[in-house]
Amino acid sequence: MATALVIGGSGQIGRAVVPALLDDGWDVRVLARHDADVGGARLVRGDREDRDALDEALAGGVDVLVDVVAYDDRQATALTERADRIGSAVVISTAGVYVDDAGDGFESDEFGSFPVPLTEDQPTVGPGRDSYATGKVALEQAWAASPVPTTVLRPGAIHGPGCVQPREWTFVKRVLDGRDVRVLAYDGLSRFHTTSTAVLGELVRLSARQPGDRVLNAADPQALTVAEIAAAVDAVMGVTSRLVTVPGGPVDGVGLTPWSVPRPLVLDMRRAQDELGYVAPGGYADTVGACVEWLVEAAAARDWREAFPGFVRMEAMGDFFAYGAEDAFLARTS
Ligand SMILES: NC(=O)c1ccc[n+]([C@@H]2O[C@H](COP(=O)([O-])OP(=O)(O)OC[C@H]3O[C@@H](n4cnc5c(N)ncnc54)[C@H](OP(=O)(O)O)[C@@H]3O)[C@@H](O)[C@H]2O)c1
C-alpha cells in the first residue's frame, strides 16, 4: 500500500485531507506534537523542528508528503534534504502571496487590485522570512528547486470544522445573539474567495495520485460576496435577516467582516481542473454547514474567546461585534 505522511495533519485541514487519502487507499501517517484523533491514520508524535521526529515520520520512505504547517524555506529544506525518502510532495501555501502590478497585495497599505479571476501566473511578493507572505513564497521556491515533484496549493479564506480562523463566527454569533440585521461595508459586495477544507481534501487527493511540479489555486467554485456569505450562513441556521449596506469601508466597526476587502480576490480554478481533472466537492452554500455546526457546538461548550483564539487574533482588523455603533448607525439612517 502506498504511504502518505501529513505533517500537521491533526488540525482543520487534516480533518479533510487525512480521510480523503485514507478513502483513496493510502496508508497514512500524521506528524503532530500532541495526541489527537487521526481516524485510521497512524499518529507519529513529534515536532517538525526536531530532525529525529522527521526521520521517524519518514522511516522507510513515503510515497507522498503533505505539508500543512510550513511557513518558510527552512521548513522545506529540512525535508528536501531527505528527498531520497519522499516520492512527491503537496505543500499548503496561501493566496496571500499574490501582488498586483504595483506590488500591492495582502500585506501592503493598499489592498491589491487584482484581475478577476486571478490565475497562478499573477506575480507574488518576493521570498523572505520577515512576513507570512514572503515566508510562503520562500517555502514554495525551496520546494520548486528540489528534485521532489511538488504541488503547491494556494487557498483563500479557509472554512471547515475545527476552523482556526473561523471568519463565519461573525455571522453565526449574530444569529445566536438574535440579531436580524446584517450591516455590510462596501455595499456588501466584497469578494474574498473562500476555500472549504473539503476542496483541499480533494485537491490533495488528486495531487497525491498525480505527482508533478505545479502551483494551483485552491478555492470554492464561486467567490461569493459578503452579502451572499451572510445569507448562506443564515440559511444553514434557518433564519433570514435584513441586509443594510454601507458604501465604502467600515467605520468604527460598522459594516466590518473578515472578508471586507475594497477590491475582489477571486481565484481562477481552471488550472486544477485542467491538470488534475478536479471537480469541486460543492460550493460554499453546500459545504459551510459543517463549519457552522462545529462553531455552534464549540461555542456552546465554552466562552467563544477561549474556543476561537484565531478569531480573537483577527480582531486586530477591528471590532466584528460593534453592536452599539451598529445600532446607532441604524437609528441614524432608518
Ligand atoms: N486559515 C486560513 O484561512 C488559511 C488560508 C490560507 C492558508 N492557510 C494555511 O493553512 C495552514 C494551517 O493549517 P490548519 O488550518 O489545518 O492548521 P491547524 O488547524 O492549526 O492544524 C495544524 C496542526 O499542525 C500541528 N502542528 C503545528 N505545529 C507543528 C509542529 N511544529 N510539528 C508538528 N505538528 C505541528 C498541530 O498539532 P499539534 O499542536 O499537536 O502539533 C495542528 O493540529 C497553514 O499552512 C496556513 O498558512 C490558512
The ligand as a MOL file (V3000), in Angstrom:
LIG
                    3D

  0  0  0     0  0            999 V3000
M  V30 BEGIN CTAB
M  V30 COUNTS 48 52 0 0 0
M  V30 BEGIN ATOM
M  V30 1 N -6.8420 29.7970 7.8880 0
M  V30 2 C -6.8500 30.2580 6.6470 0
M  V30 3 O -7.8030 30.9050 6.1980 0
M  V30 4 C -5.6770 29.9170 5.7400 0
M  V30 5 C -5.6430 30.4730 4.4650 0
M  V30 6 C -4.6090 30.1090 3.5920 0
M  V30 7 C -3.6340 29.2040 4.0050 0
M  V30 8 N -3.6800 28.6920 5.2600 0 CHG=1
M  V30 9 C -2.6460 27.7310 5.6700 0
M  V30 10 O -3.2470 26.6230 6.3070 0
M  V30 11 C -2.2660 26.0070 7.1540 0
M  V30 12 C -2.8410 25.7710 8.5280 0
M  V30 13 O -3.4590 24.5070 8.5320 0
M  V30 14 P -4.6430 24.1610 9.5200 0
M  V30 15 O -5.6710 25.1940 9.3370 0
M  V30 16 O -5.0030 22.7530 9.3660 0 CHG=-1
M  V30 17 O -3.9470 24.4420 10.9240 0
M  V30 18 P -4.3310 23.8330 12.3370 0
M  V30 19 O -5.7800 23.5320 12.4420 0
M  V30 20 O -3.6900 24.7320 13.3450 0
M  V30 21 O -3.5940 22.4230 12.3320 0
M  V30 22 C -2.2300 22.3310 12.2650 0
M  V30 23 C -1.8190 21.0940 13.0030 0
M  V30 24 O -0.4080 21.0200 12.8900 0
M  V30 25 C 0.1440 20.5580 14.0890 0
M  V30 26 N 1.4050 21.2520 14.2510 0
M  V30 27 C 1.6080 22.5710 14.4400 0
M  V30 28 N 2.9030 22.8330 14.5920 0
M  V30 29 C 3.5480 21.6570 14.4710 0
M  V30 30 C 4.9200 21.2890 14.5460 0
M  V30 31 N 5.8790 22.1930 14.8090 0
M  V30 32 N 5.2390 19.9920 14.3720 0
M  V30 33 C 4.2910 19.0660 14.1390 0
M  V30 34 N 2.9610 19.3710 14.0640 0
M  V30 35 C 2.6130 20.6470 14.2290 0
M  V30 36 C -0.8410 20.9510 15.1870 0
M  V30 37 O -0.9570 19.9060 16.1320 0
M  V30 38 P -0.0010 19.9280 17.4360 0
M  V30 39 O -0.2450 21.2290 18.1280 0
M  V30 40 O -0.4400 18.7310 18.1910 0
M  V30 41 O 1.3870 19.7990 16.9190 0
M  V30 42 C -2.1620 21.1530 14.4640 0
M  V30 43 O -3.1420 20.1690 14.7760 0
M  V30 44 C -1.0730 26.9360 7.1770 0
M  V30 45 O -0.0920 26.4740 6.2810 0
M  V30 46 C -1.6540 28.2500 6.6810 0
M  V30 47 O -0.6990 29.0740 6.1020 0
M  V30 48 C -4.6690 29.0320 6.1430 0
M  V30 END ATOM
M  V30 BEGIN BOND
M  V30 1 1 1 2
M  V30 2 2 2 3
M  V30 3 1 2 4
M  V30 4 1 4 5
M  V30 5 2 4 48
M  V30 6 2 5 6
M  V30 7 1 6 7
M  V30 8 2 7 8
M  V30 9 1 8 9
M  V30 10 1 8 48
M  V30 11 1 9 10
M  V30 12 1 9 46
M  V30 13 1 10 11
M  V30 14 1 11 12
M  V30 15 1 11 44
M  V30 16 1 12 13
M  V30 17 1 13 14
M  V30 18 2 14 15
M  V30 19 1 14 16
M  V30 20 1 14 17
M  V30 21 1 17 18
M  V30 22 2 18 19
M  V30 23 1 18 20
M  V30 24 1 18 21
M  V30 25 1 21 22
M  V30 26 1 22 23
M  V30 27 1 23 24
M  V30 28 1 23 42
M  V30 29 1 24 25
M  V30 30 1 25 26
M  V30 31 1 25 36
M  V30 32 1 26 27
M  V30 33 1 26 35
M  V30 34 2 27 28
M  V30 35 1 28 29
M  V30 36 1 29 30
M  V30 37 2 29 35
M  V30 38 1 30 31
M  V30 39 2 30 32
M  V30 40 1 32 33
M  V30 41 2 33 34
M  V30 42 1 34 35
M  V30 43 1 36 37
M  V30 44 1 36 42
M  V30 45 1 37 38
M  V30 46 2 38 39
M  V30 47 1 38 40
M  V30 48 1 38 41
M  V30 49 1 42 43
M  V30 50 1 44 45
M  V30 51 1 44 46
M  V30 52 1 46 47
M  V30 END BOND
M  V30 END CTAB
M  END
